[in-house]
Amino acid sequence: MKKNLIQDKSFDFALSMIGLYKQLQTEKEFVISNQLLRSSTSIGANIEEAIAGQSKKDFLSKISVSLKEARETNYWLKLLHQSELTSIDVSKYLKVSLELITILSSIVKTTKSRLD
């Protein structure tokens, strides 16, 4: 089976975010950790749905949701970092979230151009 960069990267990111979630839970940070867990794992879930899409429009819709979830995840990570609610260094997670946003933005742009 052919390797899919965004599929693999989003899955690995979700796993790392589950680890961050567990760390945040031990520090009693419940609100942002729950938001992060939901949005970060949704990125890959929507990519999987996009890959299984029944049409290019369906693919575009689901991949666009993935992009929105990646942007939301980046927002929560920035908020967590700048609010200093935790001593955990989230810079590596921020870096990967920006990489996902860049890749997904490119996929959305390319897909839109092919639909026109």
C-alpha positions in Angstrom: 0.0 0.0 0.0 1.3 3.5 -0.9 2.4 5.7 1.9 0.3 8.8 2.5 2.2 11.6 4.2 -0.7 13.5 5.6 -2.4 10.3 6.8 0.7 9.1 8.6 1.6 12.6 10.0 -1.9 13.2 11.3 -2.0 9.8 13.0 1.4 10.3 14.6 0.3 13.7 15.7 -2.9 12.3 17.3 -0.8 9.8 19.2 1.5 12.5 20.5 -1.4 14.7 21.5 -2.9 11.8 23.4 0.3 11.7 25.3 0.1 15.5 26.0 -3.5 15.1 27.1 -2.4 12.5 29.7 0.3 14.8 30.9 -2.1 17.7 31.2 -4.6 15.6 33.1 -2.0 14.8 35.7 -1.5 18.6 36.1 -5.2 19.0 36.5 -5.6 21.0 33.3 -8.9 19.7 32.1 -10.6 22.3 29.9 -7.9 23.0 27.3 -6.7 19.4 27.4 -10.1 18.1 26.5 -10.4 20.6 23.6 -6.9 19.6 22.4 -7.7 15.9 22.5 -11.0 16.4 20.5 -9.6 18.7 17.8 -6.2 17.0 17.3 -7.7 13.5 16.9 -10.4 14.9 14.6 -7.7 16.0 12.1 -6.8 12.4 11.1 -10.3 11.1 11.4 -11.5 13.6 8.8 -8.5 12.8 6.6 -9.6 9.1 6.7 -13.1 10.1 5.8 -11.8 12.3 2.9 -9.7 9.4 1.5 -12.9 7.3 1.5 -14.9 10.1 0.0 -17.4 9.2 -2.8 -16.5 12.3 -4.9 -14.0 15.1 -5.2 -16.5 17.4 -3.6 -16.9 15.0 -0.7 -13.1 14.8 -0.4 -12.8 18.6 -0.4 -15.4 18.9 2.3 -13.7 16.5 4.6 -10.2 17.7 4.0 -11.4 21.2 4.7 -12.8 20.1 8.0 -9.4 18.5 8.8 -7.8 21.9 8.1 -10.2 23.7 10.4 -9.5 21.1 13.1 -5.7 21.6 12.6 -6.2 25.4 13.0 -8.2 24.9 16.1 -5.6 22.6 17.6 -2.9 25.2 16.8 -5.1 27.8 18.6 -5.4 25.7 21.8 -1.7 25.0 21.8 -0.8 28.7 21.4 -3.3 29.5 24.2 -1.8 26.8 26.4 1.8 28.0 25.7 1.1 31.7 26.2 -1.1 31.4 29.2 1.5 29.4 31.1 -1.1 27.1 32.6 1.4 24.3 32.5 5.2 23.9 32.6 5.0 21.4 29.7 6.9 22.7 26.6 4.4 22.5 23.7 6.7 24.0 21.1 7.2 20.7 19.3 3.4 20.2 19.1 3.0 23.8 17.7 5.6 23.1 15.0 3.8 19.9 13.9 0.4 21.6 13.9 1.8 24.3 11.7 3.2 21.7 9.3 -0.2 20.0 9.2 -1.9 23.3 8.4 0.6 24.0 5.6 0.1 20.6 4.0 -3.7 20.6 4.4 -3.9 24.2 3.0 -2.0 23.0 0.0 -4.3 20.0 -0.5 -7.4 22.2 -0.2 -6.0 24.7 -2.7 -5.0 22.0 -5.2 -8.3 20.2 -4.9 -10.3 23.4 -5.4 -8.3 24.3 -8.5 -9.1 20.8 -10.0 -12.8 21.2 -9.3 -13.0 24.5 -11.2 
